[in-house]
């Protein structure tokens, strides 16, 4: 059980830092960004919400 939480912490930290750098670049940058460049971030955020909505107990293989 502790292995799941350890891997999750690394994944959340990586996703959070990448998302933070991307948003900071878009907000502080002087280049106009097309809406198509927002779609991967939106889909990744929705994927993280869907991953976190699954209970750990239901991830048993056997």
Helices and strands as residue ranges (DSSP letters): H 2-28, H 36-52, G 56-59
